[in-house]
């Protein structure tokens, strides 16, 4: 994909240039604008059952929009939350696991499916499923806050609060556990964390959506009887 990202890292806005006959797949609802001559087709990506798994289990929309243009054009996309975007290439040799909600767009050659995260991921509150992206091409990902990259060597470990995980290579293994002892978890305000072990690439976001919701909800007006 030929992508221009502006207004990073706070309010990233990406424009994908389509060559004549080109197309791009986007998450439903992420489109902000497109040029004349661009057509859109909405369907359940990968077929009915795969789209259903991605929707119910992965937290993503059941539908995927495909934008194409006979003579060339552009499509602009933006994430729901304020933050950054980055384009990540994959070469077909391994999958990329993306946290639910961070996949924005990709080349039509990329297949987006779900992967069971296990009971530990369920208890972390980070979502039941990760999106599994395979194939050869580029993926456009979003984050809440800025997006950072870490490259782990063989055996290198790195621990993240579960709410800060964006994506990681298939070669990386991970385990979810509580941060310290139960006193730290319950009284210290620290939840569960994910420990990653390389080799591979790891992407993280500088803000946690779950932490933001916990901060916001008490401040919302309540309906009084």
Rosetta blueprint (number, residue, H / E / L):
1 X L
2 X E
3 X E
4 X E
5 X E
6 X E
7 X L
8 X L
9 X L
10 X L
11 X L
12 X L
13 X E
14 X E
15 X E
16 X E
17 X E
18 X E
19 X L
20 X L
21 X L
22 X L
23 X E
24 X E
25 X E
26 X E
27 X E
28 X L
29 X L
30 X L
31 X E
32 X E
33 X E
34 X E
35 X L
36 X L
37 X L
38 X E
39 X E
40 X E
41 X E
42 X E
43 X E
44 X L
45 X L
46 X L
47 X L
48 X H
49 X H
50 X H
51 X H
52 X H
53 X H
54 X H
55 X H
56 X H
57 X L
58 X L
59 X L
60 X L
61 X L
62 X L
63 X L
64 X E
65 X E
66 X E
67 X E
68 X E
69 X E
70 X L
71 X L
72 X L
73 X E
74 X E
75 X E
76 X E
77 X E
78 X L
79 X L
80 X L
81 X L
82 X L
83 X E
84 X L
85 X E
86 X E
87 X E
88 X E
89 X E
90 X E
91 X E
92 X L
93 X L
94 X L
95 X L
96 X E
97 X E
98 X E
99 X E
100 X L
101 X L
102 X L
103 X E
104 X E
105 X E
106 X E
107 X E
108 X L
109 X L
110 X L
111 X E
112 X E
113 X E
114 X E
115 X E
116 X E
117 X L
118 X L
119 X H
120 X H
121 X H
122 X H
123 X H
124 X H
125 X L
126 X L
127 X L
128 X L
129 X E
130 X E
131 X E
132 X E
133 X E
134 X E
135 X L
136 X E
137 X E
138 X E
139 X E
140 X E
141 X E
142 X E
143 X L
144 X L
145 X E
146 X L
147 X E
148 X E
149 X E
150 X E
151 X E
152 X E
153 X L
154 X L
155 X L
156 X L
157 X E
158 X E
159 X E
160 X E
161 X E
162 X H
163 X H
164 X H
165 X E
166 X E
167 X E
168 X E
169 X E
170 X L
171 X L
172 X L
173 X E
174 X E
175 X E
176 X E
177 X E
178 X E
179 X L
180 X L
181 X L
182 X H
183 X H
184 X H
185 X H
186 X H
187 X H
188 X L
189 X L
190 X L
191 X L
192 X E
193 X E
194 X E
195 X E
196 X E
197 X E
198 X L
199 X L
200 X E
201 X E
202 X E
203 X E
204 X E
205 X E
206 X L
207 X L
208 X L
209 X H
210 X H
211 X H
212 X H
213 X H
214 X H
215 X H
216 X H
217 X H
218 X L
219 X L
220 X L
221 X L
222 X L
223 X L
224 X L
225 X L
